[in-house]
Amino acid sequence: MQITGPRAPAGPAAPYAAAPQQPDWANHPDLPLVRGELAAARALVTAEEVAAARRALASAARGSARVLQAGDCAESFADDGAARTAAKAAALASLAGRLHERTGEDVALFGRMAGQYAKPRSRPVETVEGVELPAYRGDLINSATADARSRRHDPHRMLRAHRAASRVLGALRAHHGDGAADTPGGTDGPWVCHEALVLDWEESLLRTDPVTGGSFLSSTHFPWVGARTRQPEGAHVRLLASVVNPVGCKIGPSADPEDVIRLCEVLDPEREPGRLTLIVRMGAAALPELLPEVVRRVRRAGHPVVWLSDPMHGNTVRTLSGRKTRYLDDVIEEARCFMRVVESAGAHPGGLHLEVADREVTECVGGPVADESQLGARYESLCDPRLCPEQARMLIDAVL
């Protein structure tokens, strides 16, 4: 498979004043060298793969398929081995198969893999065992190890991210190419996706499709912009507007319908099915009031978006001990309400965007995790709480 090709210029370092949630490494003397090495590095995904992913999403936009985006909240460099990749791929394929069984429609499967190495944070610092430290921002930026040296923002970690992502993608291709775990009938993919957060990383991995001449992000098949970085005139949205990848945008409770329409105009100016996915994360309480007008306005403007429910991020709470968790009942309620609202507006509810582990962790309450007292048994997430596979199956069965 051809995975190299002409590359787009890496360009200057990101304009940090106009781009929120960037690492604190703009003045690091090695940043230009790291960006240059990434610009010359092997592409992680191909233009052909990107085009195939976009075609699958176009089917969902037209109402004839569903989408499942799922995987880790924050991916670890330590999980780049073939066995771990195979376990994740198998878990996601099982969930996609369940979604196909419930709907009778083809499912486009996207794993939060091979690049979900950076996380936005609401505060720049956090307290760990009484010590205030820089917040863990994902393995791309710093280490989860709780000491001051490990929490420094280091641009060299982008090179580690490229090596780790390359190994994951290689293992994923081999795993499916040798027939060890072919995706279930009715499932397309898998492709990979992540939040396009760190501009030094994303800009350095811009490449040019040698066939069409279009620019694409070779860091992933399907990038999305988060609720904290979705400003229509911001650097993150401008970047995604410039590439031919299918792109997504998180829509939270603060999203005004006018802002959403402006985002659609910037990211989907030609109104092309498969180009833009709106990933709704409003919270179970807020969604019934806020989402209907957003859906009506987008449809009236003629944008054939894929509508996805992210019922996780708007329903995060903290226990009395300070540990983050999510209640499965709240997650199910938001996803159910999303389906009702989108269908009542005459649109197609495209599917689900979930944070889910490949093993039976105890990070969210519900199903096999009876109450908060059981969260400590196997709480392994580096950042936000994930569903375990059994909880994810319960969600799919309850919603579809």
C-alpha positions in Angstrom: 0.0 0.0 0.0 1.4 3.4 -1.0 1.6 5.6 2.1 4.0 8.2 1.0 3.6 11.1 -1.4 4.2 14.8 -1.9 3.9 16.7 1.3 2.5 20.1 1.9 4.9 22.6 3.6 5.0 22.4 7.3 4.6 26.1 7.6 5.5 28.4 10.5 4.8 27.5 14.1 1.1 27.8 15.1 -0.1 31.3 16.1 -0.7 30.6 19.8 -2.5 33.8 20.6 -5.3 32.8 18.1 -5.3 29.1 19.0 -6.5 27.9 22.4 -5.4 24.8 24.2 -1.9 24.7 22.7 1.2 23.3 24.5 3.5 25.6 26.3 6.5 24.9 24.0 6.4 27.8 21.5 9.8 29.0 22.6 11.4 25.6 22.8 14.6 25.7 20.7 14.0 22.3 19.1 10.4 23.0 18.0 11.4 23.9 14.4 13.6 20.9 14.1 10.8 18.6 15.3 8.3 20.1 13.0 10.8 19.7 10.1 11.3 16.0 10.9 7.6 15.4 11.0 7.1 17.2 7.7 9.6 14.8 6.1 8.2 11.7 7.9 6.1 8.9 6.4 2.4 9.7 6.1 0.4 7.8 8.7 -2.7 7.4 6.5 -3.2 7.6 2.7 -5.3 9.8 0.5 -7.1 6.7 -0.7 -8.1 5.7 2.8 -9.3 9.2 3.6 -11.5 9.1 0.4 -13.0 5.7 1.4 -13.8 7.0 4.9 -15.5 10.0 3.4 -17.6 7.8 1.1 -18.7 5.7 4.1 -19.8 8.9 6.0 -21.6 10.1 2.9 -23.8 7.0 3.1 -24.7 7.9 6.7 -25.4 11.5 5.7 -27.8 10.2 3.1 -29.6 8.1 5.7 -28.5 4.7 4.6 -25.9 3.8 7.1 -24.8 4.4 10.7 -21.5 5.5 12.3 -19.7 4.3 15.4 -16.8 6.4 16.7 -15.4 4.8 19.9 -12.2 4.1 21.9 -10.0 5.5 24.6 -10.4 9.0 26.1 -6.7 9.5 26.1 -4.5 7.0 24.2 -1.2 5.8 25.7 2.1 5.4 23.9 2.4 2.1 25.9 -0.6 0.7 24.0 1.1 0.6 20.6 1.8 -3.1 20.5 0.1 -5.6 18.2 -1.7 -7.4 21.0 -3.2 -4.3 22.5 -4.2 -3.0 19.1 -5.9 -6.3 18.3 -7.8 -6.3 21.5 -9.1 -2.8 20.9 -10.0 -3.6 17.3 -11.9 -6.7 18.3 -13.9 -4.8 21.0 -14.8 -2.1 18.6 -15.8 -4.5 15.8 -18.0 -6.3 18.3 -19.8 -3.1 19.2 -20.2 -2.2 15.5 -21.6 -5.6 14.8 -24.1 -5.0 17.6 -25.1 -1.7 16.1 -25.6 -3.4 12.7 -27.8 -6.1 14.3 -30.0 -3.5 16.0 -30.5 -1.2 13.0 -30.1 -3.5 10.0 -27.9 -0.8 8.4 -24.3 -0.8 7.4 -22.0 0.7 10.1 -18.9 2.9 9.4 -16.5 2.1 12.2 -13.9 4.7 13.4 -11.6 3.9 16.3 -10.2 6.7 18.6 -6.8 5.2 17.9 -3.4 5.9 16.4 -3.5 9.6 17.4 -5.8 10.3 20.3 -2.7 11.5 22.2 -3.7 15.1 23.2 -6.4 16.3 25.5 -7.9 19.8 26.1 -8.2 20.7 29.8 -10.4 23.1 31.6 -7.5 24.1 34.0 -3.8 24.3 33.3 -2.9 22.7 36.6 -4.2 19.8 38.8 -3.6 18.6 42.3 -2.2 15.1 42.7 -1.8 13.8 46.3 -1.7 17.4 47.6 0.8 18.6 45.1 -0.1 21.1 42.3 1.3 20.1 39.0 0.8 21.1 35.3 -2.2 19.1 34.1 -1.7 16.0 32.1 -2.5 17.0 28.5 -2.0 13.6 26.8 1.1 11.7 25.9 1.7 13.9 22.8 2.4 16.8 25.2 3.6 15.5 28.6 3.5 12.4 30.8 0.8 11.2 33.1 3.6 10.5 35.7 2.9 12.9 38.6 6.1 14.9 39.0 7.1 18.3 37.7 9.8 17.1 35.3 7.4 14.6 33.6 4.7 17.2 33.3 6.8 19.6 31.2 5.5 20.2 27.7 8.1 18.6 25.4 7.8 18.9 21.5 10.0 15.8 21.1 7.0 13.8 22.3 5.5 14.5 18.8 8.1 12.2 17.3 7.3 9.5 19.8 3.6 10.0 18.8 4.4 9.4 15.2 6.3 6.2 15.9 3.5 5.0 18.2 0.7 5.8 15.7 2.6 4.2 12.9 2.9 1.0 14.9 -0.8 1.0 15.8 -1.8 1.5 12.2 0.6 -1.2 11.0 -0.9 -3.6 13.5 -4.4 -2.6 12.7 -3.8 -3.2 9.0 -2.1 -6.5 9.6 -4.8 -7.6 12.0 -7.6 -7.1 9.5 -5.6 -7.9 6.4 -4.7 -11.4 7.6 -8.3 -12.3 8.3 -7.7 -12.6 12.0 -10.6 -10.3 12.9 -12.5 -9.3 9.8 -15.1 -6.7 10.6 -18.5 -8.2 11.0 -20.9 -8.2 8.0 -22.5 -4.9 7.5 -19.5 -3.0 8.9 -17.1 -0.8 6.9 -13.7 0.1 8.1 -12.1 0.4 10.6 -10.7 3.8 10.1 -9.0 5.9 12.8 -10.0 9.3 14.2 -8.9 11.8 16.8 -9.4 15.4 18.0 -7.2 17.7 15.9 -5.9 19.7 18.9 -2.2 20.4 18.7 -1.5 22.5 15.6 2.2 21.9 15.5 1.5 18.2 15.1 -1.4 18.5 12.6 0.2 21.2 10.4 3.4 19.2 10.2 1.5 16.2 8.9 -0.3 18.0 6.1 0.3 16.2 2.8 -0.7 16.6 -0.8 -2.8 14.0 -2.7 -0.6 13.2 -5.8 -3.8 12.4 -7.8 -6.1 15.3 -6.9 -3.6 17.9 -5.6 -5.8 18.4 -2.5 -4.3 18.8 0.9 -5.1 16.2 3.5 -4.2 15.5 7.1 -2.1 12.4 7.1 -2.3 12.1 10.9 -5.7 10.5 10.8 -8.6 9.6 8.5 -11.2 11.6 10.4 -10.2 14.6 12.5 -12.6 16.6 14.6 -12.5 19.9 16.4 -13.6 20.1 20.0 -16.1 22.3 21.9 -13.2 24.4 23.3 -11.6 25.0 19.9 -14.6 25.3 17.5 -14.4 29.1 16.9 -15.5 29.6 13.3 -12.6 32.0 12.7 -10.1 30.1 14.9 -7.0 28.3 13.8 -8.4 24.8 14.4 -11.5 25.4 12.2 -9.4 27.1 9.5 -7.1 24.1 9.4 -9.9 21.6 9.0 -11.5 23.8 6.4 -8.4 23.5 4.3 -8.2 19.7 4.0 -10.2 17.1 2.1 -10.6 14.7 5.0 -14.1 14.2 6.4 -14.2 16.4 9.5 -16.2 16.6 12.6 -17.1 19.3 15.1 -18.3 18.8 18.7 -21.5 20.8 19.6 -21.9 21.5 23.3 -24.5 23.3 25.3 -22.9 26.7 24.7 -23.2 26.4 20.9 -25.5 29.1 19.6 -27.5 28.0 16.5 -25.9 31.0 14.6 -22.4 29.7 15.5 -23.3 26.3 14.3 -24.5 27.6 11.0 -21.3 29.6 10.6 -19.3 26.5 11.3 -21.2 24.6 8.7 -20.6 27.4 6.2 -16.8 27.3 6.9 -16.4 23.5 7.1 -19.0 22.4 4.5 -19.3 25.3 2.0 -20.2 23.0 -0.9 -22.8 21.1 1.1 -21.3 17.7 0.3 -22.6 14.5 2.1 -19.8 12.9 4.1 -17.8 16.1 4.5 -19.1 17.3 7.9 -20.2 15.4 11.0 -21.8 17.3 14.0 -21.1 15.5 17.2 -23.6 16.5 19.8 -22.5 16.6 23.5 -25.0 18.7 25.4 -25.8 16.7 28.5 -29.0 14.8 29.2 -30.7 17.8 30.9 -29.8 20.5 28.3 -30.2 18.6 25.1 -34.1 18.5 24.9 -34.2 22.3 25.0 -31.1 23.2 22.9 -30.8 20.6 20.1 -34.1 21.0 18.3 -33.4 24.5 17.0 -29.9 23.6 16.0 -31.1 20.7 13.9 -33.8 22.8 12.3 -31.5 25.6 11.4 -28.8 23.2 9.9 -31.4 21.4 7.8 -32.9 24.7 6.7 -29.5 25.9 5.6 -29.1 22.7 3.4 -26.1 21.1 5.0 -26.2 17.3 4.7 -24.3 16.6 7.9 -23.9 13.4 9.8 -25.6 13.7 13.2 -23.7 11.8 15.9 -24.6 11.6 19.6 -21.7 11.9 22.1 -23.7 11.2 25.3 -20.5 10.9 27.4 -18.9 14.3 27.8 -22.0 16.3 28.9 -22.7 13.9 31.7 -19.4 13.8 33.7 -19.7 14.2 37.5 -17.3 13.9 40.4 -17.7 11.6 43.3 -17.3 12.8 46.9 -13.7 11.6 46.7 -13.1 13.7 43.6 -13.0 10.9 41.1 -14.7 11.6 37.7 -17.4 9.2 36.6 -20.5 9.0 34.4 -23.8 7.3 35.1 -24.9 4.9 32.4 -28.6 6.0 32.9 -27.7 9.6 32.1 -25.7 8.5 29.0 -28.6 6.4 27.8 -31.1 9.2 28.4 -29.1 11.7 26.4 -28.6 9.3 23.5 -32.3 8.4 23.5 -33.3 12.1 23.5 -30.8 12.8 20.7 -32.4 10.1 18.5 -35.9 11.5 19.2 -35.0 15.1 18.4 -33.1 14.3 15.2 -35.8 12.0 13.9 -38.6 14.4 14.7 -36.8 17.1 12.7 -36.8 14.8 9.7 -33.1 14.0 9.9 -31.2 10.7 10.2 -29.6 10.0 13.6 -26.2 8.8 12.3 -24.9 7.0 15.3 -22.8 7.2 18.4 -19.5 8.7 19.6 -18.3 6.8 22.7 -15.4 6.6 25.1 -15.1 2.9 25.7 -12.4 0.5 26.9 -11.6 -2.8 25.3 -11.8 -4.5 28.7 -14.2 -4.6 31.7 -13.0 -1.4 33.5 -14.9 0.1 36.4 -15.0 3.8 35.5 -18.7 4.5 34.9 -21.6 3.6 37.1 -24.3 1.3 35.8 -24.8 -2.3 34.7 -21.9 -4.4 36.1 -20.7 -1.4 38.2 -23.4 -1.2 40.7 -22.4 2.0 42.5 -19.6 4.5 43.1 -18.0 2.2 45.7 -17.0 -0.2 42.9 -15.2 2.4 40.8 -11.8 1.8 42.4 -11.6 -1.9 41.4 -10.3 -1.2 37.9 -10.2 2.5 37.2 -7.5 2.7 34.5 -8.3 5.8 32.3 -5.6 8.4 31.9 -8.2 11.1 31.8 -12.0 10.7 31.6 -14.1 7.7 32.5 -14.9 5.1 29.8 -17.7 2.7 29.4 -16.7 -1.0 29.6 -17.8 -3.2 26.7 -20.8 -4.6 28.6 -22.0 -1.0 29.4 -21.5 0.0 25.8 -23.6 -3.0 24.6 -26.3 -2.0 27.1 -26.3 1.5 25.7 -26.7 0.3 22.1 -29.5 -2.1 23.0 -31.3 0.6 25.0 -31.1 3.3 22.3 -31.5 1.5 19.0 
